Amino acid sequence: MSQTTLYQLTPTRERGLLWLLALTQFTIIMDFMVMMPLGPQIMAKFAIGPAAFATAVSAYAWCSGLSSLFAATYIDRFDRRKLLLVVYALFALSNLICAMAPTFSMLLLARAFAGLTGGVLGSIIMAILGDVIPQSRRGAATGIIMTSFSLAAVAGVPAGIVLGAQFGWSSPFYLLVVLSIVIWGIGAWLIPSLTAHLAKQSTSLARALPDLFNLLRTPRHLRAFTLTFVMMVSHMLVIPFISPVIVANHGVAPQQLSWIYMVAGAATFFTSRLVGRLSDKYGKHNMFRLTALLSMLPILFLTHMPLIPFIAILAFFPFFMVLVSSRMIPMQALLTTVPEPAHRGAFLSINSAIQSLGTGCGAWIGGMLLTTAPDGQIIGYGTNGWLAIALIAFTLIWIAQVKPFDGKNHQAPADTKTA
């Protein structure tokens, strides 16, 4: 199954399916990201402090991880089309509840509900990609899916900031409901029945939990999960604190943050697919090593950035975001090759849970390392940067241990071109 797929779609339908999955992912990413700039309005609306607001943000990540782990017991037992449509409808409902929340407690529950559905959706999306796209083109396909992050940064978050300022904090979530309904309708028409993986599913539901533990114990899988966890911890040591640091330490006005999101996201929109194609051409392992190594320089500069004009900060961020986000494309494409096809959905569900765990741990550790000076400046960001660099260095060595399933010996050599 190294170069074949469970399905044969026409090029037009395959391309349409990939962009539909990217738009679905876009709404998931926007749902998570848009909470950050809405913080001041939400805190004022519900009369809560920063700690309570952080709880609402983290509730999404932790519930996303839990739902991804639970999904591993059932995701490979259903038609992927039906499962995607059902969970996506629940995701739209969670945003509607969030927008209409009359109290902070209801908002907290709505964010947890959104995390539960978002975690499962992420696993389903990557499982469909792994079923439909052969390994030889999976890097390019992953690049298309990853444009969702760029779209969220270029259009989603800035639009949320503008809507929130004009019509209140809940308006971005109403927008997400409308977008989700439109995308759901297109998906119901475009996505074919995806049941071929069920022919390989021989175990009963009673065996789901033991099988889950077996997936967790498999050495090949554990090596992949370790890569995911370390990569996400290193990522979140830096990313969540960019806005607070440049506002507090560099005098950037909060309303100028939307420009940084836009220019950085626009740059990654044009490079994500290129990185995906290069991953297919030169090997996912090789491309990960190159992008991870290059990402060290902008991370060190950002976390030790001197006082420079805003225009210079604006010019720097496209380079930062391109190199930092490019690491994820070959890594995600490689991870879809690790499990055998019959367990791909379960494996990716666990991996999504590990990713959420790494996200939460990285943000928590990063926050613990930072302090606020009497003048309001944030101290310790440089330490976060050095720790992130150390973890990236570990992944440069560890990536060689992550190998694709070849259907014979349960693993294949690290790819040089086609894995």
C-alpha positions as CSV (number, residue, x, y, z in Angstrom):
1,M,0.0,0.0,0.0
2,S,3.0,2.3,-0.3
3,Q,2.0,4.0,-3.5
4,T,-1.7,2.9,-3.9
5,T,-4.8,4.2,-2.2
6,L,-8.1,2.8,-1.1
7,Y,-10.0,5.0,-3.6
8,Q,-9.5,6.2,-7.2
9,L,-11.0,9.7,-7.7
10,T,-10.9,11.8,-10.8
11,P,-8.3,14.6,-10.6
12,T,-11.0,17.2,-10.5
13,R,-12.9,15.5,-7.7
14,E,-9.7,14.8,-5.8
15,R,-8.7,18.5,-6.0
16,G,-12.2,19.6,-5.0
17,L,-12.2,17.2,-2.0
18,L,-8.8,18.5,-0.8
19,W,-9.9,22.1,-0.9
20,L,-13.1,21.2,0.9
21,L,-11.1,19.6,3.6
22,A,-8.8,22.7,3.7
23,L,-11.9,24.9,4.2
24,T,-13.2,22.6,6.9
25,Q,-9.8,22.8,8.7
26,F,-9.9,26.6,8.2
27,T,-13.1,26.9,10.3
28,I,-11.6,24.7,13.0
29,I,-8.4,26.8,13.1
30,M,-10.3,30.1,13.0
31,D,-12.5,28.9,15.9
32,F,-9.4,28.3,18.0
33,M,-7.3,31.3,16.9
34,V,-10.0,34.0,17.0
35,M,-10.5,33.7,20.8
36,M,-7.1,35.3,21.4
37,P,-7.7,38.8,20.1
38,L,-11.3,38.8,21.5
39,G,-9.9,38.4,25.0
40,P,-10.4,42.0,26.2
41,Q,-14.0,42.1,25.0
42,I,-14.9,38.7,26.5
43,M,-13.3,39.6,29.9
44,A,-15.2,42.9,30.0
45,K,-18.5,41.2,28.9
46,F,-18.4,38.5,31.6
47,A,-16.4,40.5,34.2
48,I,-13.7,37.9,34.4
49,G,-9.9,38.1,34.8
50,P,-7.1,36.8,32.6
51,A,-6.9,33.5,34.5
52,A,-10.5,32.7,33.8
53,F,-10.1,33.7,30.2
54,A,-7.1,31.4,29.8
55,T,-9.2,28.6,31.2
56,A,-11.7,29.1,28.4
57,V,-8.9,29.0,25.8
58,S,-7.2,25.9,27.3
59,A,-10.5,24.1,27.6
60,Y,-10.6,23.9,23.9
61,A,-7.1,22.3,23.6
62,W,-7.6,19.8,26.4
63,C,-11.0,18.7,25.2
64,S,-9.7,18.4,21.7
65,G,-7.1,16.1,22.9
66,L,-9.5,13.9,24.9
67,S,-11.9,13.7,22.0
68,S,-9.1,12.7,19.6
69,L,-8.0,9.9,21.9
70,F,-11.6,8.6,22.4
71,A,-12.2,8.9,18.6
72,A,-9.4,6.3,18.1
73,T,-11.8,3.6,19.4
74,Y,-14.5,4.2,16.7
75,I,-13.2,6.4,13.8
76,D,-12.2,3.5,11.7
77,R,-15.6,1.8,12.1
78,F,-17.8,4.2,10.1
79,D,-18.1,5.6,6.7
80,R,-15.7,8.6,6.9
81,R,-18.2,10.8,4.9
82,K,-21.0,10.2,7.3
83,L,-18.8,10.7,10.3
84,L,-17.4,13.9,9.0
85,L,-20.8,15.4,8.2
86,V,-22.3,14.5,11.6
87,V,-19.3,15.8,13.7
88,Y,-19.1,19.0,11.5
89,A,-22.8,19.7,12.2
90,L,-22.1,19.4,15.9
91,F,-19.1,21.7,15.5
92,A,-21.4,24.3,13.9
93,L,-23.8,23.9,16.8
94,S,-21.0,24.4,19.4
95,N,-20.2,27.8,17.8
96,L,-23.9,28.8,17.8
97,I,-24.0,28.0,21.6
98,C,-20.8,30.0,22.1
99,A,-22.2,33.0,20.3
100,M,-25.4,32.9,22.3
101,A,-23.8,32.2,25.7
102,P,-25.4,34.4,28.4
103,T,-22.9,33.5,31.1
104,F,-19.2,32.7,31.3
105,S,-20.1,29.2,32.5
106,M,-22.1,28.6,29.4
107,L,-19.2,30.0,27.3
108,L,-16.8,27.7,29.0
109,L,-19.0,24.7,28.2
110,A,-19.4,25.8,24.6
111,R,-15.6,26.1,24.2
112,A,-15.2,22.6,25.6
113,F,-17.9,21.3,23.2
114,A,-16.1,23.0,20.3
115,G,-12.8,21.3,21.3
116,L,-14.5,17.9,21.5
117,T,-15.8,18.2,17.9
118,G,-12.7,20.0,16.5
119,G,-10.4,17.3,17.8
120,V,-12.4,14.5,16.0
121,L,-12.7,16.6,12.8
122,G,-8.9,17.0,12.6
123,S,-8.4,13.3,12.8
124,I,-11.1,12.5,10.2
125,I,-9.6,15.0,7.8
126,M,-6.1,13.5,7.9
127,A,-7.6,10.0,7.7
128,I,-9.5,10.9,4.5
129,L,-6.3,12.4,3.1
130,G,-4.4,9.2,3.9
131,D,-7.1,7.0,2.3
132,V,-7.5,9.0,-0.9
133,I,-4.0,10.4,-1.7
134,P,-1.0,8.1,-2.5
135,Q,2.2,8.5,-0.5
136,S,4.0,9.9,-3.6
137,R,1.7,12.9,-3.6
138,R,0.7,13.1,0.0
139,G,3.2,16.0,0.8
140,A,1.6,18.2,-1.8
141,A,-1.9,17.3,-0.6
142,T,-0.9,18.1,3.0
143,G,0.4,21.4,1.8
144,I,-3.1,22.2,0.4
145,I,-4.7,21.2,3.8
146,M,-2.1,23.4,5.6
147,T,-3.2,26.5,3.7
148,S,-6.1,26.5,6.1
149,F,-3.7,28.0,8.7
150,S,-2.7,30.7,6.2
151,L,-6.3,31.5,5.3
152,A,-7.2,31.7,9.0
153,A,-4.3,34.2,9.6
154,V,-5.0,36.2,6.4
155,A,-8.8,36.3,6.4
156,G,-10.3,34.6,9.5
157,V,-8.6,36.3,12.4
158,P,-8.5,39.8,10.9
159,A,-12.2,39.5,10.0
160,G,-13.0,38.3,13.5
161,I,-11.1,41.3,15.0
162,V,-13.1,43.7,12.7
163,L,-16.5,42.0,13.4
164,G,-15.8,41.9,17.1
165,A,-15.0,45.6,17.2
166,Q,-18.0,46.6,15.2
167,F,-20.7,44.2,16.3
168,G,-19.5,42.6,19.6
169,W,-17.4,39.6,20.6
170,S,-20.0,37.0,19.5
171,S,-20.2,38.1,15.9
172,P,-17.1,36.0,14.7
173,F,-18.8,32.9,16.1
174,Y,-22.0,33.6,14.2
175,L,-19.8,34.0,11.1
176,L,-18.3,30.6,11.8
177,V,-21.8,29.1,12.0
178,V,-22.8,30.5,8.6
179,L,-19.5,29.3,7.0
180,S,-19.9,25.9,8.5
181,I,-23.4,25.5,7.1
182,V,-22.2,26.4,3.6
183,I,-19.2,24.1,3.8
184,W,-21.4,21.3,5.2
185,G,-23.8,21.6,2.2
186,I,-20.9,21.4,-0.3
187,G,-19.4,18.4,1.5
188,A,-22.7,16.5,1.5
189,W,-22.7,17.0,-2.3
190,L,-19.0,16.5,-3.0
191,I,-17.7,13.8,-0.7
192,P,-18.2,10.2,-1.9
193,S,-18.9,7.3,0.4
194,L,-15.6,6.3,2.0
195,T,-16.0,2.8,3.4
196,A,-13.2,0.8,1.8
197,H,-11.2,0.8,5.1
198,L,-14.1,-1.1,6.8
199,A,-13.2,-4.2,4.8
200,K,-10.0,-4.5,6.8
201,Q,-11.7,-3.9,10.1
202,S,-12.1,-7.4,11.7
203,T,-12.2,-6.7,15.4
204,S,-15.3,-6.2,17.4
205,L,-16.2,-3.0,19.3
206,A,-15.5,-4.8,22.5
207,R,-11.9,-5.0,21.4
208,A,-11.6,-1.3,20.8
209,L,-10.0,-0.3,24.1
210,P,-7.4,-3.2,24.0
211,D,-6.7,-2.3,20.4
212,L,-6.2,1.3,21.4
213,F,-3.6,0.3,24.0
214,N,-1.9,-1.9,21.4
215,L,-1.6,1.1,19.0
216,L,-0.1,3.1,21.9
217,R,2.4,0.3,22.7
218,T,3.6,-0.3,19.1
219,P,7.2,1.0,19.0
220,R,6.8,2.5,15.5
221,H,3.8,4.5,16.7
222,L,5.5,5.6,19.9
223,R,8.4,7.0,17.9
224,A,5.9,9.0,15.8
225,F,4.0,10.2,18.9
226,T,7.2,11.4,20.5
227,L,8.1,13.5,17.5
228,T,4.6,15.1,17.5
229,F,4.7,15.8,21.3
230,V,8.2,17.4,21.3
231,M,7.5,19.4,18.1
232,M,4.3,20.9,19.5
233,V,5.9,21.7,22.9
234,S,8.7,23.6,21.1
235,H,6.1,25.3,18.9
236,M,3.9,26.5,21.8
237,L,6.8,27.7,23.9
238,V,7.0,30.6,21.4
239,I,3.8,31.1,19.4
240,P,1.2,32.0,22.1
241,F,3.3,34.8,23.6
242,I,4.2,36.6,20.4
243,S,1.3,39.1,20.6
244,P,1.7,39.9,24.4
245,V,5.5,40.3,24.0
246,I,5.5,42.6,21.0
247,V,2.8,44.7,22.5
248,A,4.4,45.0,26.0
249,N,8.1,45.0,25.0
250,H,8.1,46.7,21.6
251,G,5.3,49.2,21.8
252,V,3.2,47.7,19.1
253,A,-0.5,48.8,19.3
254,P,-3.0,46.0,19.7
255,Q,-4.9,47.1,16.6
256,Q,-1.7,46.7,14.5
257,L,-1.6,43.0,15.3
258,S,-4.0,42.2,12.5
259,W,-1.4,43.5,10.0
260,I,1.1,41.0,11.3
261,Y,-1.4,38.1,11.0
262,M,-2.2,39.2,7.4
263,V,1.3,39.5,6.0
264,A,2.5,36.4,7.8
265,G,-0.5,34.3,6.7
266,A,-0.3,35.6,3.1
267,A,3.3,34.4,2.8
268,T,2.5,30.9,4.1
269,F,-0.4,30.7,1.7
270,F,2.0,30.8,-1.2
271,T,4.7,28.6,0.3
272,S,2.7,25.7,1.9
273,R,2.0,23.9,-1.4
274,L,5.5,24.4,-2.6
275,V,6.9,22.9,0.6
276,G,4.5,20.0,0.1
277,R,5.7,19.3,-3.4
278,L,9.3,19.6,-2.4
279,S,8.6,17.0,0.4
280,D,7.4,14.6,-2.2
281,K,10.3,15.3,-4.5
282,Y,13.2,15.2,-2.0
283,G,11.7,13.1,0.8
284,K,9.7,14.1,3.9
285,H,12.5,13.3,6.3
286,N,14.9,15.5,4.4
287,M,12.5,18.4,4.0
288,F,11.7,18.3,7.7
289,R,15.3,18.5,8.6
290,L,15.9,21.5,6.3
291,T,12.9,23.5,7.5
292,A,13.4,22.7,11.2
293,L,17.0,23.7,11.0
294,L,16.2,27.0,9.2
295,S,13.4,27.8,11.7
296,M,16.0,28.1,14.5
297,L,17.2,31.4,13.3
298,P,13.9,33.4,13.2
299,I,12.9,31.8,16.6
300,L,16.1,33.1,18.2
301,F,15.7,36.5,16.6
302,L,12.1,36.8,17.7
303,T,12.7,35.7,21.3
304,H,15.7,38.1,21.6
305,M,14.4,40.8,19.3
306,P,15.8,44.3,20.0
307,L,13.7,47.5,19.7
308,I,13.1,48.0,16.0
309,P,10.5,50.0,14.0
310,F,7.1,48.4,13.4
311,I,7.7,48.2,9.7
312,A,10.8,46.1,10.4
313,I,8.7,43.8,12.6
314,L,6.1,43.6,9.8
315,A,8.8,42.7,7.3
316,F,10.3,40.0,9.6
317,F,7.1,38.0,10.3
318,P,6.6,36.5,6.9
319,F,10.0,34.9,7.1
320,F,9.3,33.7,10.6
321,M,5.9,32.2,9.9
322,V,7.0,30.6,6.6
323,L,9.9,28.7,8.2
324,V,8.1,27.8,11.4
325,S,5.0,26.5,9.7
326,S,6.9,24.7,6.9
327,R,8.2,22.2,9.5
328,M,4.7,20.9,10.0
329,I,4.0,20.0,6.4
330,P,6.6,17.2,5.9
331,M,6.0,16.0,9.4
332,Q,2.2,15.7,9.0
333,A,2.7,14.0,5.6
334,L,5.1,11.6,7.1
335,L,2.8,10.7,10.0
336,T,0.1,9.6,7.6
337,T,2.5,6.9,6.3
338,V,3.3,5.4,9.7
339,P,0.2,3.2,10.5
340,E,-1.2,0.5,8.4
341,P,-4.3,1.7,6.4
342,A,-6.9,-0.2,8.5
343,H,-5.8,1.7,11.6
344,R,-4.9,5.0,10.1
345,G,-7.9,6.8,11.5
346,A,-7.2,5.5,15.0
347,F,-3.5,6.3,14.8
348,L,-4.2,9.8,13.6
349,S,-6.8,10.3,16.4
350,I,-4.2,9.4,19.0
351,N,-1.7,11.6,17.3
352,S,-4.1,14.5,17.4
353,A,-4.6,13.9,21.1
354,I,-0.8,13.9,21.6
355,Q,-0.6,17.1,19.5
356,S,-3.2,18.8,21.8
357,L,-1.3,17.5,24.9
358,G,1.9,19.0,23.5
359,T,0.1,22.2,22.7
360,G,-1.2,22.5,26.3
361,C,2.1,21.5,27.9
362,G,4.1,23.9,25.7
363,A,1.9,26.9,26.5
364,W,1.8,26.0,30.2
365,I,5.6,25.6,30.5
366,G,6.2,28.7,28.4
367,G,3.9,30.8,30.6
368,M,5.6,29.5,33.8
369,L,9.0,30.7,32.4
370,L,7.7,34.3,31.9
371,T,7.3,37.1,34.4
372,T,6.0,40.6,34.2
373,A,8.3,43.5,35.3
374,P,6.9,46.5,37.2
375,D,7.0,48.6,34.0
376,G,4.8,46.0,32.3
377,Q,7.5,44.4,30.1
378,I,7.5,40.6,29.8
379,I,10.7,38.9,31.0
380,G,12.0,35.5,30.1
381,Y,11.0,35.1,26.5
382,G,14.7,34.5,25.5
383,T,14.7,31.4,27.8
384,N,11.6,30.1,26.0
385,G,13.5,30.6,22.7
386,W,16.5,28.6,23.8
387,L,14.4,25.8,25.2
388,A,12.5,25.6,21.9
389,I,15.8,25.4,20.0
390,A,17.0,22.5,22.1
391,L,13.8,20.6,21.5
392,I,14.0,21.3,17.7
393,A,17.6,19.9,17.8
394,F,16.2,16.8,19.4
395,T,13.6,16.4,16.6
396,L,16.4,16.7,13.9
397,I,17.9,13.5,15.4
398,W,14.7,11.8,16.3
399,I,13.1,12.1,12.8
400,A,15.2,9.2,11.5
401,Q,13.4,6.9,13.9
402,V,10.0,7.7,12.4
403,K,9.5,5.3,9.5
404,P,6.5,4.4,7.2
405,F,4.6,1.2,7.2
406,D,5.5,-0.9,4.1
407,G,3.0,-3.8,4.5
408,K,5.8,-6.4,5.0
409,N,8.1,-5.7,7.8
410,H,5.8,-3.1,9.5
411,Q,8.2,-0.4,8.7
412,A,10.2,1.0,5.8
413,P,13.6,2.7,5.7
414,A,13.6,6.5,6.2
415,D,12.6,8.0,2.9
416,T,15.0,9.7,0.6
417,K,12.5,10.6,-2.0
418,T,9.2,8.8,-2.1
419,A,8.1,7.8,1.4
